[in-house]
Amino acid sequence: MPGRRIFLLWPIIHNALEEMKMPHELPPLPYDYTALEPTIDEKTMHLHHDMHHAAYVKNLNAALDKHPELHKKSAEDLIRDLNAVPEDIRGAVRNNGGGHVNHTMFWNIMKPHGGGDPTGPIADVIKKTFGDFKTFQEKFNAAGVGQFGSGWVWLAGDAKGDVKIVSTPNQDSPLSQSLYPIFGNDVWEHAYYLKYNNRRPEYLQAWWNVVNWEEINKRYQSSLKK
């Protein structure tokens, strides 16, 4: 009977399917592609998520295939200790693992109808560190504008709970600097060029309209436990 054959073969099929699963997978967006309009347009979201982020995941998995003992490590753990990654794939893991980690964070710290002033613990630490939210915004945006070429601007926390604004080139992560990326904005041109062209300052200013402070508060609380 076909049904009985499938039942008997299921353990073999299941194990084969498990082996086919990649160590790292592209996470779905937590909202629709149109959800962040007009700040970020639908076409940019498709390009950014479905092509750029997907490419980082694909290339990371390809690099790790050379060292399958690394399959069980999270992308965050790989980035946090790049010196432990074999030299022949270290550059690929740095670039593509960083791209995967950074973008997974990026989708989650945005939301439809977001923005406004921060609340909760993140508001307190911003006020303590920068004086007020407006001053923090200005410094954050300036760091984003000042990042030469492709990269990111971050609010990152250390083990003591202190925070600071840092910028990184390419897909480098604060994790590699023993810092926790509480939130960051992507200043690669593919993140904004279709809508804002070369007007990076305009993109940086508009981006605050989609910030998800609830998720950022969760990430800040997580940073205190690292």
ROKOLMI-45215 format. One record per residue (C-alpha): residue number from 0; residue in one letter; chain; z, x, y negated. Coordinates in steps of 0.02 Angstrom, whole numbers, m for minus. Layout:
BEGIN
<pt><num>NUM</num><residu>A</residu><chaine>A</chaine><w>Z</w><u>X</u><v>Y</v></pt>
...
# end
This chain:
BEGIN
<pt><num>0</num><residu>M</residu><chaine>A</chaine><w>0</w><u>0</u><v>0</v></pt>
<pt><num>1</num><residu>P</residu><chaine>A</chaine><w>m49</w><u>70</u><v>m171</v></pt>
<pt><num>2</num><residu>G</residu><chaine>A</chaine><w>117</w><u>21</u><v>m250</v></pt>
<pt><num>3</num><residu>R</residu><chaine>A</chaine><w>217</w><u>111</u><v>m116</v></pt>
<pt><num>4</num><residu>R</residu><chaine>A</chaine><w>109</w><u>267</u><v>m132</v></pt>
<pt><num>5</num><residu>I</residu><chaine>A</chaine><w>139</w><u>273</u><v>m320</v></pt>
<pt><num>6</num><residu>F</residu><chaine>A</chaine><w>325</w><u>248</u><v>m291</v></pt>
<pt><num>7</num><residu>L</residu><chaine>A</chaine><w>331</w><u>393</u><v>m167</v></pt>
<pt><num>8</num><residu>L</residu><chaine>A</chaine><w>226</w><u>505</u><v>m280</v></pt>
<pt><num>9</num><residu>W</residu><chaine>A</chaine><w>321</w><u>463</u><v>m438</v></pt>
<pt><num>10</num><residu>P</residu><chaine>A</chaine><w>441</w><u>614</u><v>m432</v></pt>
<pt><num>11</num><residu>I</residu><chaine>A</chaine><w>291</w><u>730</u><v>m420</v></pt>
<pt><num>12</num><residu>I</residu><chaine>A</chaine><w>199</w><u>638</u><v>m560</v></pt>
<pt><num>13</num><residu>H</residu><chaine>A</chaine><w>354</w><u>637</u><v>m669</v></pt>
<pt><num>14</num><residu>N</residu><chaine>A</chaine><w>382</w><u>823</u><v>m647</v></pt>
<pt><num>15</num><residu>A</residu><chaine>A</chaine><w>200</w><u>859</u><v>m688</v></pt>
<pt><num>16</num><residu>L</residu><chaine>A</chaine><w>209</w><u>755</u><v>m846</v></pt>
<pt><num>17</num><residu>E</residu><chaine>A</chaine><w>369</w><u>844</u><v>m898</v></pt>
<pt><num>18</num><residu>E</residu><chaine>A</chaine><w>284</w><u>1011</u><v>m875</v></pt>
<pt><num>19</num><residu>M</residu><chaine>A</chaine><w>137</w><u>953</u><v>m982</v></pt>
<pt><num>20</num><residu>K</residu><chaine>A</chaine><w>251</w><u>912</u><v>m1128</v></pt>
<pt><num>21</num><residu>M</residu><chaine>A</chaine><w>246</w><u>1041</u><v>m1264</v></pt>
<pt><num>22</num><residu>P</residu><chaine>A</chaine><w>408</w><u>1127</u><v>m1318</v></pt>
<pt><num>23</num><residu>H</residu><chaine>A</chaine><w>378</w><u>1067</u><v>m1496</v></pt>
<pt><num>24</num><residu>E</residu><chaine>A</chaine><w>295</w><u>904</u><v>m1548</v></pt>
<pt><num>25</num><residu>L</residu><chaine>A</chaine><w>235</w><u>830</u><v>m1711</v></pt>
<pt><num>26</num><residu>P</residu><chaine>A</chaine><w>363</w><u>702</u><v>m1768</v></pt>
<pt><num>27</num><residu>P</residu><chaine>A</chaine><w>295</w><u>537</u><v>m1833</v></pt>
<pt><num>28</num><residu>L</residu><chaine>A</chaine><w>316</w><u>497</u><v>m2016</v></pt>
<pt><num>29</num><residu>P</residu><chaine>A</chaine><w>472</w><u>392</u><v>m2047</v></pt>
<pt><num>30</num><residu>Y</residu><chaine>A</chaine><w>369</w><u>274</u><v>m2156</v></pt>
<pt><num>31</num><residu>D</residu><chaine>A</chaine><w>189</w><u>218</u><v>m2181</v></pt>
<pt><num>32</num><residu>Y</residu><chaine>A</chaine><w>59</w><u>337</u><v>m2254</v></pt>
<pt><num>33</num><residu>T</residu><chaine>A</chaine><w>49</w><u>228</u><v>m2409</v></pt>
<pt><num>34</num><residu>A</residu><chaine>A</chaine><w>237</w><u>213</u><v>m2432</v></pt>
<pt><num>35</num><residu>L</residu><chaine>A</chaine><w>257</w><u>351</u><v>m2561</v></pt>
<pt><num>36</num><residu>E</residu><chaine>A</chaine><w>119</w><u>292</u><v>m2676</v></pt>
<pt><num>37</num><residu>P</residu><chaine>A</chaine><w>87</w><u>314</u><v>m2819</v></pt>
<pt><num>38</num><residu>T</residu><chaine>A</chaine><w>185</w><u>478</u><v>m2816</v></pt>
<pt><num>39</num><residu>I</residu><chaine>A</chaine><w>99</w><u>542</u><v>m2659</v></pt>
<pt><num>40</num><residu>D</residu><chaine>A</chaine><w>m63</w><u>459</u><v>m2608</v></pt>
<pt><num>41</num><residu>E</residu><chaine>A</chaine><w>m113</w><u>400</u><v>m2435</v></pt>
<pt><num>42</num><residu>K</residu><chaine>A</chaine><w>m253</w><u>527</u><v>m2414</v></pt>
<pt><num>43</num><residu>T</residu><chaine>A</chaine><w>m137</w><u>672</u><v>m2452</v></pt>
<pt><num>44</num><residu>M</residu><chaine>A</chaine><w>m9</w><u>607</u><v>m2327</v></pt>
<pt><num>45</num><residu>H</residu><chaine>A</chaine><w>m140</w><u>598</u><v>m2188</v></pt>
<pt><num>46</num><residu>L</residu><chaine>A</chaine><w>m204</w><u>772</u><v>m2228</v></pt>
<pt><num>47</num><residu>H</residu><chaine>A</chaine><w>m31</w><u>847</u><v>m2247</v></pt>
<pt><num>48</num><residu>H</residu><chaine>A</chaine><w>51</w><u>771</u><v>m2093</v></pt>
<pt><num>49</num><residu>D</residu><chaine>A</chaine><w>m92</w><u>743</u><v>m1971</v></pt>
<pt><num>50</num><residu>M</residu><chaine>A</chaine><w>m184</w><u>905</u><v>m2003</v></pt>
<pt><num>51</num><residu>H</residu><chaine>A</chaine><w>m73</w><u>1037</u><v>m2084</v></pt>
<pt><num>52</num><residu>H</residu><chaine>A</chaine><w>92</w><u>998</u><v>m1998</v></pt>
<pt><num>53</num><residu>A</residu><chaine>A</chaine><w>2</w><u>963</u><v>m1834</v></pt>
<pt><num>54</num><residu>A</residu><chaine>A</chaine><w>m82</w><u>1134</u><v>m1845</v></pt>
<pt><num>55</num><residu>Y</residu><chaine>A</chaine><w>86</w><u>1220</u><v>m1866</v></pt>
<pt><num>56</num><residu>V</residu><chaine>A</chaine><w>153</w><u>1134</u><v>m1711</v></pt>
<pt><num>57</num><residu>K</residu><chaine>A</chaine><w>m3</w><u>1176</u><v>m1609</v></pt>
<pt><num>58</num><residu>N</residu><chaine>A</chaine><w>m1</w><u>1358</u><v>m1662</v></pt>
<pt><num>59</num><residu>L</residu><chaine>A</chaine><w>186</w><u>1375</u><v>m1631</v></pt>
<pt><num>60</num><residu>N</residu><chaine>A</chaine><w>166</w><u>1310</u><v>m1454</v></pt>
<pt><num>61</num><residu>A</residu><chaine>A</chaine><w>19</w><u>1427</u><v>m1424</v></pt>
<pt><num>62</num><residu>A</residu><chaine>A</chaine><w>123</w><u>1576</u><v>m1479</v></pt>
<pt><num>63</num><residu>L</residu><chaine>A</chaine><w>271</w><u>1527</u><v>m1371</v></pt>
<pt><num>64</num><residu>D</residu><chaine>A</chaine><w>160</w><u>1510</u><v>m1218</v></pt>
<pt><num>65</num><residu>K</residu><chaine>A</chaine><w>160</w><u>1701</u><v>m1213</v></pt>
<pt><num>66</num><residu>H</residu><chaine>A</chaine><w>349</w><u>1699</u><v>m1196</v></pt>
<pt><num>67</num><residu>P</residu><chaine>A</chaine><w>399</w><u>1539</u><v>m1101</v></pt>
<pt><num>68</num><residu>E</residu><chaine>A</chaine><w>580</w><u>1595</u><v>m1099</v></pt>
<pt><num>69</num><residu>L</residu><chaine>A</chaine><w>584</w><u>1540</u><v>m1282</v></pt>
<pt><num>70</num><residu>H</residu><chaine>A</chaine><w>532</w><u>1362</u><v>m1244</v></pt>
<pt><num>71</num><residu>K</residu><chaine>A</chaine><w>711</w><u>1301</u><v>m1237</v></pt>
<pt><num>72</num><residu>K</residu><chaine>A</chaine><w>752</w><u>1365</u><v>m1411</v></pt>
<pt><num>73</num><residu>S</residu><chaine>A</chaine><w>739</w><u>1246</u><v>m1558</v></pt>
<pt><num>74</num><residu>A</residu><chaine>A</chaine><w>621</w><u>1292</u><v>m1697</v></pt>
<pt><num>75</num><residu>E</residu><chaine>A</chaine><w>772</w><u>1310</u><v>m1812</v></pt>
<pt><num>76</num><residu>D</residu><chaine>A</chaine><w>852</w><u>1436</u><v>m1695</v></pt>
<pt><num>77</num><residu>L</residu><chaine>A</chaine><w>691</w><u>1536</u><v>m1686</v></pt>
<pt><num>78</num><residu>I</residu><chaine>A</chaine><w>677</w><u>1544</u><v>m1875</v></pt>
<pt><num>79</num><residu>R</residu><chaine>A</chaine><w>861</w><u>1580</u><v>m1899</v></pt>
<pt><num>80</num><residu>D</residu><chaine>A</chaine><w>848</w><u>1741</u><v>m1798</v></pt>
<pt><num>81</num><residu>L</residu><chaine>A</chaine><w>670</w><u>1806</u><v>m1810</v></pt>
<pt><num>82</num><residu>N</residu><chaine>A</chaine><w>725</w><u>1979</u><v>m1755</v></pt>
<pt><num>83</num><residu>A</residu><chaine>A</chaine><w>761</w><u>1904</u><v>m1584</v></pt>
<pt><num>84</num><residu>V</residu><chaine>A</chaine><w>582</w><u>1843</u><v>m1569</v></pt>
<pt><num>85</num><residu>P</residu><chaine>A</chaine><w>465</w><u>1965</u><v>m1480</v></pt>
<pt><num>86</num><residu>E</residu><chaine>A</chaine><w>367</w><u>2067</u><v>m1605</v></pt>
<pt><num>87</num><residu>D</residu><chaine>A</chaine><w>196</w><u>2016</u><v>m1540</v></pt>
<pt><num>88</num><residu>I</residu><chaine>A</chaine><w>226</w><u>1834</u><v>m1589</v></pt>
<pt><num>89</num><residu>R</residu><chaine>A</chaine><w>353</w><u>1856</u><v>m1729</v></pt>
<pt><num>90</num><residu>G</residu><chaine>A</chaine><w>228</w><u>1830</u><v>m1868</v></pt>
<pt><num>91</num><residu>A</residu><chaine>A</chaine><w>156</w><u>1673</u><v>m1786</v></pt>
<pt><num>92</num><residu>V</residu><chaine>A</chaine><w>330</w><u>1601</u><v>m1759</v></pt>
<pt><num>93</num><residu>R</residu><chaine>A</chaine><w>382</w><u>1642</u><v>m1937</v></pt>
<pt><num>94</num><residu>N</residu><chaine>A</chaine><w>230</w><u>1556</u><v>m2010</v></pt>
<pt><num>95</num><residu>N</residu><chaine>A</chaine><w>206</w><u>1411</u><v>m1891</v></pt>
<pt><num>96</num><residu>G</residu><chaine>A</chaine><w>387</w><u>1384</u><v>m1839</v></pt>
<pt><num>97</num><residu>G</residu><chaine>A</chaine><w>432</w><u>1389</u><v>m2022</v></pt>
<pt><num>98</num><residu>G</residu><chaine>A</chaine><w>295</w><u>1265</u><v>m2062</v></pt>
<pt><num>99</num><residu>H</residu><chaine>A</chaine><w>358</w><u>1147</u><v>m1927</v></pt>
<pt><num>100</num><residu>V</residu><chaine>A</chaine><w>541</w><u>1158</u><v>m1981</v></pt>
<pt><num>101</num><residu>N</residu><chaine>A</chaine><w>501</w><u>1144</u><v>m2166</v></pt>
<pt><num>102</num><residu>H</residu><chaine>A</chaine><w>388</w><u>994</u><v>m2148</v></pt>
<pt><num>103</num><residu>T</residu><chaine>A</chaine><w>503</w><u>901</u><v>m2029</v></pt>
<pt><num>104</num><residu>M</residu><chaine>A</chaine><w>636</w><u>915</u><v>m2164</v></pt>
<pt><num>105</num><residu>F</residu><chaine>A</chaine><w>512</w><u>867</u><v>m2300</v></pt>
<pt><num>106</num><residu>W</residu><chaine>A</chaine><w>460</w><u>698</u><v>m2228</v></pt>
<pt><num>107</num><residu>N</residu><chaine>A</chaine><w>641</w><u>648</u><v>m2203</v></pt>
<pt><num>108</num><residu>I</residu><chaine>A</chaine><w>707</w><u>691</u><v>m2376</v></pt>
<pt><num>109</num><residu>M</residu><chaine>A</chaine><w>581</w><u>571</u><v>m2454</v></pt>
<pt><num>110</num><residu>K</residu><chaine>A</chaine><w>574</w><u>383</u><v>m2447</v></pt>
<pt><num>111</num><residu>P</residu><chaine>A</chaine><w>489</w><u>233</u><v>m2530</v></pt>
<pt><num>112</num><residu>H</residu><chaine>A</chaine><w>574</w><u>176</u><v>m2690</v></pt>
<pt><num>113</num><residu>G</residu><chaine>A</chaine><w>683</w><u>331</u><v>m2690</v></pt>
<pt><num>114</num><residu>G</residu><chaine>A</chaine><w>735</w><u>440</u><v>m2834</v></pt>
<pt><num>115</num><residu>G</residu><chaine>A</chaine><w>860</w><u>404</u><v>m2970</v></pt>
<pt><num>116</num><residu>D</residu><chaine>A</chaine><w>1016</w><u>506</u><v>m2999</v></pt>
<pt><num>117</num><residu>P</residu><chaine>A</chaine><w>1102</w><u>581</u><v>m2847</v></pt>
<pt><num>118</num><residu>T</residu><chaine>A</chaine><w>1264</w><u>505</u><v>m2785</v></pt>
<pt><num>119</num><residu>G</residu><chaine>A</chaine><w>1401</w><u>561</u><v>m2667</v></pt>
<pt><num>120</num><residu>P</residu><chaine>A</chaine><w>1444</w><u>740</u><v>m2620</v></pt>
<pt><num>121</num><residu>I</residu><chaine>A</chaine><w>1275</w><u>811</u><v>m2670</v></pt>
<pt><num>122</num><residu>A</residu><chaine>A</chaine><w>1298</w><u>741</u><v>m2845</v></pt>
<pt><num>123</num><residu>D</residu><chaine>A</chaine><w>1468</w><u>824</u><v>m2856</v></pt>
<pt><num>124</num><residu>V</residu><chaine>A</chaine><w>1407</w><u>995</u><v>m2802</v></pt>
<pt><num>125</num><residu>I</residu><chaine>A</chaine><w>1257</w><u>986</u><v>m2919</v></pt>
<pt><num>126</num><residu>K</residu><chaine>A</chaine><w>1370</w><u>944</u><v>m3064</v></pt>
<pt><num>127</num><residu>K</residu><chaine>A</chaine><w>1492</w><u>1082</u><v>m3017</v></pt>
<pt><num>128</num><residu>T</residu><chaine>A</chaine><w>1356</w><u>1213</u><v>m2999</v></pt>
<pt><num>129</num><residu>F</residu><chaine>A</chaine><w>1230</w><u>1167</u><v>m3134</v></pt>
<pt><num>130</num><residu>G</residu><chaine>A</chaine><w>1328</w><u>1061</u><v>m3257</v></pt>
<pt><num>131</num><residu>D</residu><chaine>A</chaine><w>1223</w><u>903</u><v>m3242</v></pt>
<pt><num>132</num><residu>F</residu><chaine>A</chaine><w>1077</w><u>834</u><v>m3145</v></pt>
<pt><num>133</num><residu>K</residu><chaine>A</chaine><w>950</w><u>854</u><v>m3286</v></pt>
<pt><num>134</num><residu>T</residu><chaine>A</chaine><w>988</w><u>1040</u><v>m3301</v></pt>
<pt><num>135</num><residu>F</residu><chaine>A</chaine><w>973</w><u>1058</u><v>m3112</v></pt>
<pt><num>136</num><residu>Q</residu><chaine>A</chaine><w>805</w><u>967</u><v>m3112</v></pt>
<pt><num>137</num><residu>E</residu><chaine>A</chaine><w>738</w><u>1080</u><v>m3249</v></pt>
<pt><num>138</num><residu>K</residu><chaine>A</chaine><w>790</w><u>1238</u><v>m3156</v></pt>
<pt><num>139</num><residu>F</residu><chaine>A</chaine><w>725</w><u>1173</u><v>m2990</v></pt>
<pt><num>140</num><residu>N</residu><chaine>A</chaine><w>557</w><u>1126</u><v>m3065</v></pt>
<pt><num>141</num><residu>A</residu><chaine>A</chaine><w>544</w><u>1292</u><v>m3156</v></pt>
<pt><num>142</num><residu>A</residu><chaine>A</chaine><w>573</w><u>1384</u><v>m2992</v></pt>
<pt><num>143</num><residu>G</residu><chaine>A</chaine><w>436</w><u>1279</u><v>m2912</v></pt>
<pt><num>144</num><residu>V</residu><chaine>A</chaine><w>314</w><u>1315</u><v>m3052</v></pt>
<pt><num>145</num><residu>G</residu><chaine>A</chaine><w>359</w><u>1499</u><v>m3047</v></pt>
<pt><num>146</num><residu>Q</residu><chaine>A</chaine><w>328</w><u>1518</u><v>m2860</v></pt>
<pt><num>147</num><residu>F</residu><chaine>A</chaine><w>168</w><u>1619</u><v>m2859</v></pt>
<pt><num>148</num><residu>G</residu><chaine>A</chaine><w>39</w><u>1549</u><v>m2739</v></pt>
<pt><num>149</num><residu>S</residu><chaine>A</chaine><w>94</w><u>1446</u><v>m2590</v></pt>
<pt><num>150</num><residu>G</residu><chaine>A</chaine><w>276</w><u>1417</u><v>m2549</v></pt>
<pt><num>151</num><residu>W</residu><chaine>A</chaine><w>429</w><u>1309</u><v>m2569</v></pt>
<pt><num>152</num><residu>V</residu><chaine>A</chaine><w>571</w><u>1280</u><v>m2691</v></pt>
<pt><num>153</num><residu>W</residu><chaine>A</chaine><w>742</w><u>1240</u><v>m2616</v></pt>
<pt><num>154</num><residu>L</residu><chaine>A</chaine><w>919</w><u>1190</u><v>m2646</v></pt>
<pt><num>155</num><residu>A</residu><chaine>A</chaine><w>1005</w><u>1294</u><v>m2513</v></pt>
<pt><num>156</num><residu>G</residu><chaine>A</chaine><w>1187</w><u>1308</u><v>m2461</v></pt>
<pt><num>157</num><residu>D</residu><chaine>A</chaine><w>1289</w><u>1450</u><v>m2390</v></pt>
<pt><num>158</num><residu>A</residu><chaine>A</chaine><w>1434</w><u>1453</u><v>m2269</v></pt>
<pt><num>159</num><residu>K</residu><chaine>A</chaine><w>1560</w><u>1431</u><v>m2410</v></pt>
<pt><num>160</num><residu>G</residu><chaine>A</chaine><w>1481</w><u>1269</u><v>m2469</v></pt>
<pt><num>161</num><residu>D</residu><chaine>A</chaine><w>1406</w><u>1346</u><v>m2625</v></pt>
<pt><num>162</num><residu>V</residu><chaine>A</chaine><w>1227</w><u>1299</u><v>m2670</v></pt>
<pt><num>163</num><residu>K</residu><chaine>A</chaine><w>1088</w><u>1385</u><v>m2763</v></pt>
<pt><num>164</num><residu>I</residu><chaine>A</chaine><w>904</w><u>1363</u><v>m2803</v></pt>
<pt><num>165</num><residu>V</residu><chaine>A</chaine><w>789</w><u>1481</u><v>m2709</v></pt>
<pt><num>166</num><residu>S</residu><chaine>A</chaine><w>602</w><u>1491</u><v>m2685</v></pt>
<pt><num>167</num><residu>T</residu><chaine>A</chaine><w>511</w><u>1560</u><v>m2534</v></pt>
<pt><num>168</num><residu>P</residu><chaine>A</chaine><w>330</w><u>1611</u><v>m2506</v></pt>
<pt><num>169</num><residu>N</residu><chaine>A</chaine><w>215</w><u>1533</u><v>m2378</v></pt>
<pt><num>170</num><residu>Q</residu><chaine>A</chaine><w>318</w><u>1442</u><v>m2243</v></pt>
<pt><num>171</num><residu>D</residu><chaine>A</chaine><w>472</w><u>1552</u><v>m2252</v></pt>
<pt><num>172</num><residu>S</residu><chaine>A</chaine><w>635</w><u>1459</u><v>m2233</v></pt>
<pt><num>173</num><residu>P</residu><chaine>A</chaine><w>807</w><u>1488</u><v>m2309</v></pt>
<pt><num>174</num><residu>L</residu><chaine>A</chaine><w>868</w><u>1488</u><v>m2129</v></pt>
<pt><num>175</num><residu>S</residu><chaine>A</chaine><w>801</w><u>1666</u><v>m2115</v></pt>
<pt><num>176</num><residu>Q</residu><chaine>A</chaine><w>914</w><u>1714</u><v>m2261</v></pt>
<pt><num>177</num><residu>S</residu><chaine>A</chaine><w>1071</w><u>1642</u><v>m2180</v></pt>
<pt><num>178</num><residu>L</residu><chaine>A</chaine><w>1059</w><u>1492</u><v>m2296</v></pt>
<pt><num>179</num><residu>Y</residu><chaine>A</chaine><w>1044</w><u>1309</u><v>m2252</v></pt>
<pt><num>180</num><residu>P</residu><chaine>A</chaine><w>896</w><u>1214</u><v>m2328</v></pt>
<pt><num>181</num><residu>I</residu><chaine>A</chaine><w>980</w><u>1059</u><v>m2400</v></pt>
<pt><num>182</num><residu>F</residu><chaine>A</chaine><w>814</w><u>1000</u><v>m2472</v></pt>
<pt><num>183</num><residu>G</residu><chaine>A</chaine><w>653</w><u>1074</u><v>m2534</v></pt>
<pt><num>184</num><residu>N</residu><chaine>A</chaine><w>487</w><u>1033</u><v>m2612</v></pt>
<pt><num>185</num><residu>D</residu><chaine>A</chaine><w>322</w><u>1095</u><v>m2545</v></pt>
<pt><num>186</num><residu>V</residu><chaine>A</chaine><w>218</w><u>1183</u><v>m2679</v></pt>
<pt><num>187</num><residu>W</residu><chaine>A</chaine><w>70</w><u>1227</u><v>m2568</v></pt>
<pt><num>188</num><residu>E</residu><chaine>A</chaine><w>m86</w><u>1155</u><v>m2651</v></pt>
<pt><num>189</num><residu>H</residu><chaine>A</chaine><w>m121</w><u>1043</u><v>m2501</v></pt>
<pt><num>190</num><residu>A</residu><chaine>A</chaine><w>40</w><u>948</u><v>m2545</v></pt>
<pt><num>191</num><residu>Y</residu><chaine>A</chaine><w>m25</w><u>888</u><v>m2713</v></pt>
<pt><num>192</num><residu>Y</residu><chaine>A</chaine><w>m202</w><u>947</u><v>m2756</v></pt>
<pt><num>193</num><residu>L</residu><chaine>A</chaine><w>m298</w><u>787</u><v>m2714</v></pt>
<pt><num>194</num><residu>K</residu><chaine>A</chaine><w>m197</w><u>687</u><v>m2841</v></pt>
<pt><num>195</num><residu>Y</residu><chaine>A</chaine><w>m131</w><u>815</u><v>m2966</v></pt>
<pt><num>196</num><residu>N</residu><chaine>A</chaine><w>m267</w><u>950</u><v>m2951</v></pt>
<pt><num>197</num><residu>N</residu><chaine>A</chaine><w>m192</w><u>1109</u><v>m3024</v></pt>
<pt><num>198</num><residu>R</residu><chaine>A</chaine><w>m55</w><u>1018</u><v>m3120</v></pt>
<pt><num>199</num><residu>R</residu><chaine>A</chaine><w>91</w><u>1079</u><v>m3016</v></pt>
<pt><num>200</num><residu>P</residu><chaine>A</chaine><w>222</w><u>1043</u><v>m3152</v></pt>
<pt><num>201</num><residu>E</residu><chaine>A</chaine><w>166</w><u>860</u><v>m3156</v></pt>
<pt><num>202</num><residu>Y</residu><chaine>A</chaine><w>183</w><u>847</u><v>m2967</v></pt>
<pt><num>203</num><residu>L</residu><chaine>A</chaine><w>355</w><u>927</u><v>m2969</v></pt>
<pt><num>204</num><residu>Q</residu><chaine>A</chaine><w>416</w><u>805</u><v>m3101</v></pt>
<pt><num>205</num><residu>A</residu><chaine>A</chaine><w>343</w><u>652</u><v>m3014</v></pt>
<pt><num>206</num><residu>W</residu><chaine>A</chaine><w>414</w><u>703</u><v>m2845</v></pt>
<pt><num>207</num><residu>W</residu><chaine>A</chaine><w>591</w><u>655</u><v>m2896</v></pt>
<pt><num>208</num><residu>N</residu><chaine>A</chaine><w>536</w><u>473</u><v>m2886</v></pt>
<pt><num>209</num><residu>V</residu><chaine>A</chaine><w>529</w><u>481</u><v>m2695</v></pt>
<pt><num>210</num><residu>V</residu><chaine>A</chaine><w>683</w><u>586</u><v>m2658</v></pt>
<pt><num>211</num><residu>N</residu><chaine>A</chaine><w>797</w><u>515</u><v>m2523</v></pt>
<pt><num>212</num><residu>W</residu><chaine>A</chaine><w>974</w><u>555</u><v>m2583</v></pt>
<pt><num>213</num><residu>E</residu><chaine>A</chaine><w>1055</w><u>474</u><v>m2432</v></pt>
<pt><num>214</num><residu>E</residu><chaine>A</chaine><w>967</w><u>594</u><v>m2314</v></pt>
<pt><num>215</num><residu>I</residu><chaine>A</chaine><w>1002</w><u>740</u><v>m2430</v></pt>
<pt><num>216</num><residu>N</residu><chaine>A</chaine><w>1186</w><u>698</u><v>m2428</v></pt>
<pt><num>217</num><residu>K</residu><chaine>A</chaine><w>1182</w><u>703</u><v>m2237</v></pt>
<pt><num>218</num><residu>R</residu><chaine>A</chaine><w>1098</w><u>873</u><v>m2243</v></pt>
<pt><num>219</num><residu>Y</residu><chaine>A</chaine><w>1225</w><u>938</u><v>m2368</v></pt>
<pt><num>220</num><residu>Q</residu><chaine>A</chaine><w>1368</w><u>880</u><v>m2256</v></pt>
<pt><num>221</num><residu>S</residu><chaine>A</chaine><w>1281</w><u>967</u><v>m2109</v></pt>
<pt><num>222</num><residu>S</residu><chaine>A</chaine><w>1270</w><u>1127</u><v>m2209</v></pt>
<pt><num>223</num><residu>L</residu><chaine>A</chaine><w>1459</w><u>1132</u><v>m2222</v></pt>
<pt><num>224</num><residu>K</residu><chaine>A</chaine><w>1473</w><u>1135</u><v>m2033</v></pt>
<pt><num>225</num><residu>K</residu><chaine>A</chaine><w>1350</w><u>1279</u><v>m2004</v></pt>
# end
